[in-house]
Amino acid sequence: MHWNKNNLLVMAAIAVILAANSMFQVLETEQVVITKFGKPVRIVSEPGLHFRIPFIHKLRVFRAPPAGLRQRAHGDFDPGQENTDCGQLCQMANF
């Protein structure tokens, strides 16, 4: 196979699409439940840029109060620890 301009452009376009679909942003007022084939895998509550497996992991975004309010409402809340068991948020999402 000869690598002409068209083949390289198609490969570059596919790479850009995959890269764009693997990143997502979580805002300070959001929590995201990542599901794999409909089953919850992880909860992300830390604001910033995060990664997922494109086309396999789906995102469900929920509004959440700012970290200071969550800490006051729930005395055991640790904003530095990412919650990996779904708990109450997954119950709210009907998982």
N, C-alpha and C positions, 0 to 999 in steps of 0.2 A: 504494500500500500504506500503510495506516495503522499507525503504530508504537504498538500498544497494549502493555500490561504483559506479556502472554504472549510476544509477539515479542521484546521486550527481554530477558526472562528467558532465553529460549532462546539468543539471541545471546550473552548474558553467560556462560551455562553452557558454550557452545562455546569461547569465548575462554579461560575458566579451564582447560578440559581441554587445549587446545593449549599454553597456557603451562606447565601442570604436566608435560606430556609432553616439553617441550623442554629441561628442566633435569635435570641429574644431578649427584650428589656423588661425588667420589673421595676415599677415605680414605687416610691415610698408608701403610697396609699393602696398598694395591691399585694395580693398573695396569689401564687400560681400553683395549680395542681397539674403535674405532668402525668399523663396517662399513657400506657402502652397497651394497645389493642383493647381500650376501654377500662383497664384496671389501673388504679392509682399506683404510681411508682414513687413519686417524690413530691414534696411541697417546698416551694421556694418562696421565702418571705424577705430575703435580703435584697435590697434595691441594687440595680446594676445590670450589666450585660451577662447573660447566661447562655449556655449551649444545650442543644438537644439533638437527637437523631432525627434528621428530616424524614417526613412521610411515615414514620413509625410512632414517634411520640407526638401526642396532641396536647394542647394547652387549654386549661380552663382558668380564666382570670376572675378573681373575686376582689371586690373592694374591701380594704381593711383600714382600720384607724391607724394613724401614725404610731410609731413604736412607743413613744412616751405615754400615749393614752392606753395602748395595749398593756404596758407594764403596770400602770395604775389599776387597770380593770382586773388583771390577772396577776397576782403577786408572784407567781412562779414563772413568769415569762422571762426568757433569756434571749434578748435580741441578737446575740452573737452566735447562737446555736441554731442551725437549720433543722427544722422539724422533718424527720423522715417518715414517721408513722402518721397516717392521715388523720386519725382522731376526729375531733369535732368538725373540722373543715370538710373532710370527706363525707361525714354524715350529712352536713348541710348540702353537699353537692349530690346527694343520693347515690353514693357508691356502695 
